[in-house]
């Protein structure tokens, strides 16, 4: 009986040893591969969540067609953008230039390395923005009237004083508007100059004013529109945006209207300068308006 029990124990021991050997060989023979998620991926309990915001380009005439998309997705490592116009991207943040106005559905599909995906779509309406209104320039003491400055002061010529020549005179007969006008003696040593007049760059404007000259005496009255500010009379021609040389001496009591078209170019301010030669002149009522569209 004892021998039988001993034999049974030995047999059980042999069986266990054989099982362990088989398992060891099996594990050794198997080639295990693990698809580990990337560092940015999270467990299945926090799957990707796609989301984005967008902004329209600003600046030049064509930048309104450029859109940038900021990716706000969570728990994702890979991204596919569909911009709704046939263009796509796999960058994290999207950028697209549309051909023109229209309605486009933009879709962002975000995924992680476990193969879980999330999609977010938004329809954008692309509209060309209206051009901002051009600045309407303000000329101080434009009609040379006393007490016409914004603070209620001024002698009609304070805004026109400069270092280029003598101070202009004021006359009350004849005048085109109000009760006063600027007078330039025939010596030609008086200069009217006003700078810092705010304008919109690359915009067409028209400067208008009225002038008259003493009858029978040949001479001229020159009005120039200058870009920016000058510090010496020698700089005037280089800064010139527009000019008119008046020579009408037919009637000293009747004012002649003049219009000078000009484009501001890169300038954000302009200046007006008035000079005369050989004949007594009067000037009144300056105004700058935005030129009408053709």
C-alpha positions in Angstrom: 0.0 0.0 0.0 2.8 2.4 0.9 4.5 1.7 -2.4 1.4 2.5 -4.3 1.0 5.8 -2.5 4.7 6.6 -3.2 4.3 5.8 -6.9 1.3 8.0 -7.1 3.1 11.0 -5.6 6.0 10.4 -7.9 3.7 10.3 -10.9 1.9 13.6 -9.9 5.3 15.3 -9.5 6.3 14.2 -12.9 3.1 15.5 -14.4 3.6 18.9 -12.9 7.2 19.1 -14.0 6.1 18.1 -17.5 3.5 20.9 -17.5 6.0 23.5 -16.3 8.4 22.4 -19.0 5.7 22.7 -21.7 4.7 26.1 -20.6 8.2 27.3 -20.5 8.9 26.1 -24.0 5.6 27.7 -25.2 6.4 31.1 -23.7 9.9 31.0 -25.1 8.6 30.1 -28.6 6.0 32.9 -28.7 7.0 36.3 -30.1 4.9 38.8 -28.1 4.3 42.3 -29.7 2.6 45.1 -27.9 1.2 48.2 -29.6 1.9 50.8 -26.9 0.2 54.2 -27.3 2.3 57.3 -27.9 3.1 59.5 -25.0 0.4 62.0 -26.0 -2.4 59.3 -26.1 -4.6 58.6 -23.1 -6.3 55.4 -22.0 -9.6 54.4 -23.6 -11.4 56.1 -20.8 -10.5 59.5 -22.2 -11.0 59.3 -26.0 -10.1 62.1 -28.3 -12.3 65.2 -28.5 -12.1 67.3 -31.7 -12.6 71.1 -31.6 -11.2 74.2 -33.3 -11.6 77.9 -33.7 -10.8 80.1 -36.8 -9.9 83.6 -37.8 -10.1 85.5 -41.1 -7.0 87.2 -42.4 -6.7 91.0 -42.4 -4.4 93.5 -44.1 -4.0 93.6 -47.8 -6.8 93.5 -50.3 -6.6 89.7 -50.7 -5.8 88.5 -47.2 -9.5 88.2 -46.4 -9.4 84.9 -48.3 -6.8 83.5 -45.8 -8.1 81.5 -42.8 -6.2 80.1 -39.9 -7.6 77.3 -37.7 -6.5 76.8 -34.1 -6.7 73.1 -33.0 -8.3 72.8 -29.5 -8.6 69.0 -29.6 -7.9 66.9 -26.4 -6.3 63.5 -26.1 -5.3 63.3 -29.7 -2.1 62.8 -31.6 -3.1 62.8 -35.3 -5.3 65.2 -37.2 -7.0 65.5 -40.6 -8.5 68.8 -41.8 -11.1 69.0 -44.6 -11.5 72.7 -45.4 -14.7 72.2 -47.5 -13.2 73.4 -50.8 -11.3 70.3 -51.7 -8.2 71.2 -49.7 -7.0 69.1 -46.8 -4.2 69.0 -44.3 -2.7 66.8 -41.6 -1.0 69.6 -39.7 -2.0 70.1 -36.1 -3.2 73.7 -36.9 -4.9 74.4 -40.2 -4.4 77.1 -42.7 -6.2 77.6 -46.0 -6.7 80.2 -48.7 -10.1 80.1 -50.3 -10.8 81.1 -53.9 -13.5 83.6 -53.0 -16.7 84.2 -51.2 -18.9 81.2 -50.2 -20.2 78.8 -47.5 -17.7 76.1 -46.6 -18.1 73.3 -44.0 -14.7 72.7 -42.3 -14.2 69.3 -40.6 -11.4 68.3 -38.2 -11.0 64.6 -37.4 -8.7 63.9 -34.4 -7.5 60.5 -33.4 -5.0 58.8 -31.0 -2.7 55.9 -31.4 -5.3 53.5 -30.1 -7.4 54.2 -33.2 -10.2 56.1 -31.5 -11.4 59.1 -33.5 -13.5 62.2 -33.0 -14.8 64.7 -35.6 -15.9 68.3 -35.3 -17.5 70.4 -38.1 -18.3 74.1 -38.5 -19.7 76.0 -41.5 -18.0 79.3 -42.2 -19.4 82.1 -44.4 -16.6 83.8 -46.3 -17.5 87.4 -47.3 -15.2 90.0 -48.6 -15.1 92.8 -46.0 -16.1 96.3 -47.0 -13.4 98.8 -47.4 -13.1 101.1 -44.4 -14.3 104.7 -44.9 -11.6 107.1 -45.8 -10.7 109.8 -43.3 -12.3 113.2 -44.1 -9.5 115.6 -43.6 -9.9 118.6 -41.3 -8.2 121.9 -42.3 -8.0 124.3 -39.4 -9.0 127.9 -40.0 -9.9 126.8 -43.5 -11.7 130.1 -44.2 -9.4 132.3 -42.2 -12.1 133.3 -39.7 -11.3 134.6 -36.2 -12.2 132.3 -33.3 -12.7 129.3 -35.6 -10.2 126.8 -34.0 -11.8 123.8 -32.2 -11.3 125.5 -28.8 -13.0 128.7 -30.0 -9.8 130.7 -30.3 -7.6 131.8 -33.2 -7.1 134.9 -35.3 -7.8 133.2 -38.6 -4.2 132.5 -39.5 -2.6 130.8 -36.4 -2.8 127.4 -38.1 -1.0 128.7 -41.2 2.1 130.3 -39.5 5.5 128.9 -40.4 9.2 129.6 -40.8 9.3 129.7 -44.6 8.1 133.3 -45.0 6.2 136.2 -43.5 2.8 135.8 -41.8 -0.1 136.1 -44.2 -2.4 139.1 -43.9 -6.2 139.0 -43.3 -8.7 141.0 -45.4 -12.4 141.4 -45.2 -13.0 142.7 -48.8 -13.5 140.9 -51.0 -14.3 137.5 -49.3 -15.7 134.3 -50.8 -17.2 133.0 -47.5 -17.7 134.4 -44.1 -16.2 137.7 -43.2 -12.4 137.2 -43.7 -10.0 135.9 -46.3 -6.2 135.5 -46.6 -4.2 138.2 -48.3 -0.8 137.9 -50.0 0.9 141.2 -50.9 2.6 141.5 -54.3 6.1 141.3 -52.8 5.6 137.5 -52.6 7.3 137.2 -49.2 4.3 135.7 -47.3 3.8 131.9 -47.1 0.8 130.0 -45.7 1.6 126.5 -44.6 -0.4 123.9 -42.6 0.8 120.4 -42.0 -0.4 117.4 -40.0 -3.7 117.1 -41.9 -4.8 113.5 -41.3 -5.7 111.4 -44.4 -6.0 107.8 -45.4 -3.1 106.4 -47.3 -3.5 105.4 -50.9 -6.7 107.3 -51.3 -7.9 109.8 -53.9 -8.8 113.2 -52.6 -9.7 116.6 -54.0 -8.6 119.9 -52.5 -10.8 122.9 -53.4 -10.3 126.6 -52.7 -11.0 130.0 -54.1 -8.6 132.8 -55.2 -8.6 136.2 -56.8 -5.8 138.5 -58.1 -5.5 142.3 -58.5 -6.5 143.2 -62.1 -4.0 144.0 -64.8 -0.8 142.9 -63.0 0.6 139.6 -64.3 1.7 137.2 -61.6 0.8 133.9 -60.0 -0.6 132.2 -56.9 0.6 128.7 -56.3 -1.1 126.1 -54.0 0.6 122.8 -53.4 -0.5 119.7 -51.6 2.5 118.0 -49.9 2.9 114.5 -48.5 3.9 114.5 -44.9 5.9 117.5 -43.4 8.7 119.5 -44.8 11.4 121.6 -42.9 12.7 123.7 -45.8 11.1 125.2 -48.9 13.6 123.3 -51.1 11.8 120.0 -50.1 8.4 121.1 -51.4 8.7 119.9 -55.0 9.9 116.4 -53.9 7.0 116.1 -51.5 4.4 117.4 -53.9 1.2 115.4 -54.4 -0.7 118.0 -56.4 -0.3 121.7 -57.5 -2.1 124.5 -59.2 -0.6 127.8 -60.4 -3.3 130.4 -60.7 -2.9 133.4 -63.1 -6.5 134.7 -63.6 -6.3 138.5 -63.3 -9.6 139.3 -65.1 -11.6 140.4 -62.0 -10.2 141.1 -58.6 -13.6 141.1 -56.9 -14.6 137.7 -58.2 -13.2 134.5 -56.8 -12.2 131.6 -59.0 -12.8 128.1 -57.8 -9.9 125.6 -58.1 -9.9 121.8 -57.6 -6.6 119.9 -57.2 -7.0 116.1 -57.3 -4.3 114.1 -55.6 -3.5 110.6 -54.2 -2.0 110.3 -50.7 0.3 107.4 -51.5 1.9 106.1 -48.4 1.3 109.3 -46.4 -0.9 109.4 -43.4 -0.8 113.2 -43.2 -0.6 116.0 -45.9 0.3 119.7 -45.9 -1.0 122.7 -47.8 1.4 125.5 -48.9 0.4 128.8 -50.6 2.8 131.2 -52.2 2.5 134.1 -54.7 4.7 136.1 -57.1 4.4 139.6 -58.4 0.7 140.2 -57.8 -1.5 140.8 -54.8 -3.7 137.8 -54.2 -6.5 136.6 -51.9 -7.4 133.1 -50.9 -10.4 131.7 -49.1 -12.4 128.5 -48.2 -10.1 125.5 -48.4 -11.7 122.0 -48.2 -10.5 118.5 -48.8 -13.0 115.8 -49.8 -12.7 112.1 -50.7 -12.8 111.8 -54.5 -15.9 110.1 -55.9 -15.5 106.7 -57.4 -15.5 106.5 -61.1 
